[in-house]
Amino acid sequence: MRFNSILLLLLVTSSAACTAPPSTAATQAAGSDKPALPNEKEATDAIIRMLDMADMQVEVTTKLGTCIPAMDAKHAGQIACTVAVRIGAGTSETQADFYRDGTTWEAQPSTSQEKLPFPDPAL
């Protein structure tokens, strides 16, 4: 039942995107105009925490699509991205806002859904 609830949550929150390939924050920060983004592992860890899926972390992977500065950002450097979340054999497209909390990337439901493309061709 929990797995079905998670998939439903991912489908309900699905929406949009942004075109920046996943790369390390340090690399992106050094590249002037591009926002810092989590790499694939950092994004996956943040999504796992956001969805409270620690018991399934071996089965979950993510891929970032389109990323833009988050609307109504509450954190410095907060970005909104489309995210493909793969759980086992299934994949859902959703969106999340990412921000740094010290050295850790955190994710939260996006405040920029209407600004992100859906479906995202980058995914």
Secondary structure, DSSP 8 states (H G I E B T S, - for coil): -HHHHHHHHHHHT-----------HHHHHHSTTS-----HHHHHHHHHHHTT-GGGGGGEEEEEEEEEE-TT-SSTT-EEEEEEEEETTEEEEEEEEEEEETTEEEEEE-S-GGGS-SS-TT-
